Amino acid sequence: MITDQQVRKLMTLNQTEQTFSTAAAKAGMSENTARKYRDSGTLPSQTTIARTWRTRPDPFEAVWDQIQAQLVNNPGLEAKTLFEWLQRENPGQYQDGQLRSLQRRIKRWRALDGPAKEVYFPQTHHPGRLCASDFTHMEELGVTIAGDAFAHLLYHFVLTYSNWETGSVCFSESFESLSAGLQQALWELGGVPRLHRTDRLTAAVQTIGTGGAPEFTRRYQGLLCHYGLDGQKIQAGQGHENGDVEQRHHRFKRAVEQALLLRGSRDFADRPAYEAFLRTLMTQLNRGRQTRFTEERPVLRGLPARRLEDWTVCHLTVGPSSTIRLHKNVYSVQSQLIGERIEVRVSAEHLEIWYAQRKIETLPRLRGSRQHHIQYRHIIDWLRRKPGAFEHYRYRSDLFPTSRFRMAYDRLTTQMPTRAHKEYLQILYLAATESETAVDLALAQLLDSSRPLNASTVEALLPAGQALPTPAEVTVAPVRLQTYDQLLTATIPWDQELTEVTA
């Protein structure tokens, strides 16, 4: 077989040798062959014909029409699934080693005759033009606060040109979380881009009428106008249109996962410690983007003179049950406000109750819907006067501040079934007027003793200025490892063995 090297040598020798036959001989080929390559001016590798034929029979030729029909009807079918289907339909005809042949043929079919694949179009980003934000769930990282699972979201903000990013912890995709997160990001950035892109968040986008075009909500449009931002929204269900921030979700959570592994623990002492951990990580990530960020920073527009409030205002009338209903959740307020119209300032994590230009109290904001937060101090005065309402009260579960209060009520229903609710309400009244912590400690003493449990005995254990007991010291005796060796070597009665192990 003539090689390219031989032909190149022939062309060189043809210029130095006296005869062509001598040059062909020295190149290691016959004169006729040498003349063919000299006249064509091509190398052997350039005349090789690509193989387009099979070297062995196709084992799937007889059933290919059936396979193709399945692929046309269900493009998502995997080759392995189809191969297992063929084995069931044709017992003994196809062996496991033939799977790879079917995978190659299906791959070629998809590339040549299969359905068109989604095309992603790279975009040209300009400094200071576009920022994008979205919420992402963080539960998958398994973070705990003081040992308790910390279910939360992250409001994530990204500049699409430099990939500079920041974020804040929140608990729902509410407008208040969006407003607080966006404003915090802009003030941390120190400037304002021209456009802000979001998903079709209900907090920012609403559809007017049946089949109407989606429009920004009045509150969100007001937020954008305050900062001079133009808003963009993606199509419903098309998360890839906000791909910059979606990709940053993935990469940032992967960076958090790695940082947690290096830290050696996913537990934090409190929420500020966890937020400081995230802030440090974001700072480290942004250090690698300083070159492009330096280009972006000068073209950002200036911030307004002040921030907008991070709350929205609702005006509600307190119902006869001393409750208000807000965002499909129920909250109690003090009974003096029944029938009055109050102002509720709704923040991302709490509610402020205002009346006559005075802040009455602050309540935690409930997550989700159809929840309730009833503070027993708001209603205990009138509940004592109407004790019969306690047994079937719709929100009775909220009237047990701690597990000991629940245990005390259960003990009372056993000891005095007819007066249990009255005695318990009197105990609850003591917690409201004296000290919930002190009443809880008194209940602990009574539940662990044989003394009768009632409002009088609880009140007797509440002397003025009673100090809280110091934490009990727990001493664990050292383990005798020799005992386990004896279990493996000696034969002793089971009762004696148990005594030694527990000694």
N, C-alpha and C positions, 0 to 999 in steps of 0.2 A: 504494500500500500504506500503510495507516494505521499510524502508529508510536505507541509508548507516550507520547512527548512531546506528540503532537497530542491524545490523549485527556485527558492531564493538563491541557492548556491549555483544552480544552472544559469540563472540570469547573470550572475557575476562572472562565471567561467566563460560564458559566451562572448564576453568582451575581451578576454585575455588569451583564450586558446585559439590555435590556428584553424581548427576545424570544429564544426558543430558536433560531430560524432564524438570527438574527444571530450568536449565539455559535457555531453550527455553521459558518457561513460564515467567521468569523474564525479558526476552528481548522483550516480547510482541508478540510472534508469535507461531504458531503451531509447534509441534515437527517435522512433515514432512517437513515443510518449512525451519525450522532451519537446518535440516539434509541436505537439498538441498544446502544451502549456505555454510555449513561446508565442504561438499564434493567438491563443485566447487571451493572454495577459491576465489570467486569474489564478488564484491559489486553490489548492484542493479543498480547503475549508469553505471557500466561497461557492463551490459547486455541489456541496453536500445537500441532498434532498431531505427536508424534514420529514420524519415518519408520522404519517397520519392514519395508519392502519393499525389494527389490533394484532398482537402476537399470539393471543389465545382467545377462545370463545368467551363471549359475555354471558355469565351465568344468569343475568337478570333480563336478557333480551325478551324472553317469552312473557314475562310479567311486567315489563316496563310500562306498558299502556295503563295497567292498573295503578302502578306506583305514581305515574304522572297525573292520573285523574285525582288521586288522593292529594297530591301536592297542589293542584289547581284549586281544589275545593277548600283545602286547609293549609295555607302556605306556612303556618307555624310548626307543622309536624317535623320532628327530628328524624334523621336517618335511622337511628337506633330503634325508635318506635316503629317505623315502617318495617325494619328488618325483623323485629319480633313478631309483627303481624304476618309477615310472609312465612315465618317458621310455623306459626299456628295454622295458617291456611294450607301449607304444603309440608306436612310432617316428614322429616327425614331428608328433605331435598336441599336445605341450606344449612351450612355449618357455621359456627361462630366465627371462624377465621375469614369468612367472606364479608363480614360487616364493613371492613375498610374499603372494599371494592364498591359497595353500595354508597358509602359516604362520599367517595370521590366522584361517582357519577351524578349524585344529587347535587353536589357542589357545582359541577360543571353546568348542570341544567339550570340551577338558580342564576348563575352568572350569565348564561346565554339566553335562556328562554323564560326565566322566572319573572315574578312581578318586580317592578321598579322599586328601588330602595329610596328611603327618604334622603334628600340632599340637604346638607347644611352649608350655608353660605357665609364664609368669613366676612366680618364687618370691619370697616376702617373706623377706628376710634380717634376722636380729636380731643386734645387736652381741655379739661374744664367744661366739656359739653354735657356729658351724661353721667348720672349716678343711678344706681339701682338698689332696691332694698326688698326684703321679704322676711317672713318668719320661718324658723326651722325648729323642729322638736329636738331636744337634747337628751331625752330619757334613755336612749340606747347606750349612752356613755356610762351609765350606772353610777352617777355622782350621788353622794349622800352628804347630808348636813347633820353633824352630831349623831351619826348612825342611822338616820332616817332617810328614806329615798326622797330625792329632791326632783319632783316632776316640774319641768319648766321649759320655756321656749327661749330662743335668742332672736332678738330683732337684729338683722344683719344688714349692714350698709356698705356698699362697694362703689368706688370710682372705677368706671369701666376702662379708662385709659391706663392708669397706673396700677390698678388693682389694690390701691390703698383701701383698707377696710377697718371697720369698727363695729361695735354692737353693744347691746344691753340686754340684761336678763328681764324676762317678763313672763306672764302666765296665761295670756289669751291674745288672740288676734283682734283686739278691740281698737277702736279709734284712739282711745286714750294711750294705749301702748304704742300705736303707730306715731301719734303726735309726739310723745315723750322721746321715743327712740330716734325719730328723724331730727328733731330739734337738738338733741344731745349730740348726734353725729355731726350736724352742720356747725355747731359752736365748737366742737372739738376740732373739726377741720379748719375752722377759721375763715370760711368763705362759702359761697353758694354756686353750684354749677347751674347750667341753663335748664336741663331737663331732669325729671325724676320719674323713673319707671317702676311700676309695681305690678303684681299679679292682680287678678280680679277680686281683691279683698272686699268683703261686704262692708268693711269699715270705710272704704274709699270709693267704691263703685256701686251704683244702684241702677236698676232697669226701670224706666218709667212706662207703665202700662204694659199690656200684653203685646209681646212682639216689638216693644219699643227699643230704641238704641240705648246702650248703657251710658250712663252719665256719672260724673263725679258727684259725690254727696256735697251738700252745701258746706259742711264742716271741713271736709278735706280740701275743697276748692278754696275756702278761706285760708287754710293753712298754707297752701301753695302760693296764694296771692301775697300773703304777708312776707314771704321770703323771695318773691319774684320768680318762682319756679314754674315751668310749664310741665304739666303732668302727662305721662304716657301710661296706657294700660294695655296688657296683652290680651289675646283672645282667650275665651273660656276654655280650660282644659289643655292649653298649649304652653306648658311650663318652660319648654325649650326657648320660647321667645324672650324669656328673662334669663337666658342661659348663663350670663356672666355671674349673677349672684347665685344661681343654682349650683354652678361649678364651684364657687367659693364655699358654699355650704359644705359640699363634700370634702374639699381640701382642708377647710378649717376644722371640721370635726375629726378628720384624720390626724391633724396636728395636735388637737386636744387629747385624742386617744394616746398618741405617742408621749406627750408631756405628762399625762397621768401615769403611764408606765414608768417613765423616768422618776417621777415623784415617789412611786412605790405605794401610793394609797389614793383611793378615790373619795376618801372621807375628809370633810373640812369642818373646822370648829364652828363656823357660822357662815351666813350668806356673804358678808363683806369679804371674808377670806377667799371664798370661791370667786367672787367678782374680781378681786385683786389678781388672782391667778389667771383669769381670762384676759384681764387688761395687760398683764405682763406678756402673755403670749402674743396678743395682737401687736404690741409694741415691737417685739422681736421679729414678727413676720413683716411689719411695715419697714423695718430697717433695710431690707433687701430691695425695696422699691423706690429708694430715694432719688435715683436718677430720673425716672419718668415723673415722679411726684414733683421734683424740682421744676420740671417743665409745666406741670399742671397748676401748681399753686399760684403763679402770678396772674393767670387768666381767669381765676375764680372771681366772682363778684362779691362785693362787701356784704356783711351781715346787717340786718336791720338794727335799729336802736335798742330793741329789747326782745326778749322771747315772749311768745304767747303762753298763756296759762296751759298747764298740762291736764286740765280738767274740763269737763263739759258740765253745764248747769241744767238741772231739771227742776221743775216746780210741781210738787205733788201734794195732795191732800191726805192727811193721816186718817186712816179708816177707824171704825168703831172698835176694832180689835187691837188698836194701838200699833198698827203695822202699815208699811208702805210696800208697794210692789214696783220693782225697778228691773228692767231687762229680764223679765220672767222669773225673778227671784223675790223672796219676801224677807223684809227686815223689820225688826221691832224698834220703836222709838219710845221715849218716855210718855206716859199716859196723859200728862198735862197737855200734849200737843194734839190730842184727838179732835178732829174736825178743823184743825188749823192747816193753812197752806204753807208748806215749808220749802226751803230751797235746798237742793241736794247737789253738791259739787262732786262729780264722779271722776275719780282718778283711776289710774291703771290698777292700783292695788287697794284703794280704800275709798270710803265715802265720807264726806263732811256734811253734817246736818246743821243748817243755818236757819235761824228764825229772828226776825226783827233786827237784822244786821249783826247778829251775834252767833258765833259758832257754839252749838250746843254740845256736840260730841263727834267722835270719829269712829266709824265702823269698818271692819274689814270687808273688802269686796269679795263676793262669792264668785267662784269659777263655774262656768257652765250655766245651766238653766234648771228651773224647778227645784232650786235649793232654798233653804231657809236659815236665817240667823235670828233667833229669838233670845234676847238677853233677859234673864229672869228678873233682874233688878227693875226693868221697865214695868213689869206687870204684877209683881208679887204682892203689892199692897192690895190690889183689888181681887187677886186670886185667893187671898186669905178670906176675903169677905164672901167669895163664891166658891167654896172648896169643891162643890159637886162638879164644877166644870173641869177639874183636873183630870179625872179618870179618862175622859174621851177627848181631851184637848188635842187638836190636830198636830200641834208641834210639841207634844209632851216630851219627846226625846231631848229637846234642847234645855229642859228644866232639870237636867242632871249634870251639874258642872264637872264632876269627876266620877270615876267608877265607884268611889266609896259612897257617894250620894245615892247611886243606883242600888248598891248593896244594902244600904240602910233602908231604902224604901221597900225592898224585897223582904227584909227582916220584919219591918213593921206590918206588912200585909199578912205575914204568918202569925205574928203575935197578937195583933188587934185588927182584924179584917175590916171592921166597921169604921174605925177611926184612923186608919193608916194614912189616908190622904191629908187629913187635917194635921196630924202630927208632923208629917213630912213637910207640908207647907210652912209650918211654924219653924222647922229647922232651916228651911230655905230662907225664911224671913230673917233669921239670925245671921245667916251668911251674908245677906244683903245689907243688914244694918250694922253688923259687928265686923266680922272678918271671914271671908270664905276659906282662907288658909287655916285659920284657927278652928273653924267648924270641921274642916276636913280632918285635921289632926284629932279632934275630939271623937269624931266618928270612928277613926282608926282604933282608938283606945277601946271604945265600947264594942266594936265588932270583934275585937280579939279577947274580950272578957265576958264574964257571965252577968254583968250588970245589965239592968233593963235599959233598953234604948228608947228614948222619947225626947221631946223637946226640952223638958226640964233638966234631964241628966246632961244633955249636950250643953245647955246654958250654964250649968254648974261647973263645967270644965272650961269655961271661958273667963277666967279672972282677968282683970285689967292689967295690961302690960305683960301678959304671959309670954315668956320667951320661947322661941322655937327650939325643939330638942336638937342636940348635935347629932350628926350622922353616926349611925351605929358602926362600930368597928367589927369587921369580919375577919376572923383568924382561921386559916386553913392549915391543919396539921400536915407535916411533911409525909409524903408517901413512902411506905416501907416496901422497896422493890424486892426484898428477899421473900416477901410473902408470895409474890407471883412465881418465884423460882420453886418454892415449896409446892405450889399447885401443880407444877409440871413434873416434879420428881417424887413427891410423897403421896401416899394413899391415906387420906384422912376422912373421917365422917363429914358429910356435907354440911351439917350444922356447925361443926367446929371450923370448917373451912370458911364459911360465911362470916363467923365471928372474927377470924383473923383478918380477913380482907377489909372489913368495915371498922376495925379497931383503929 
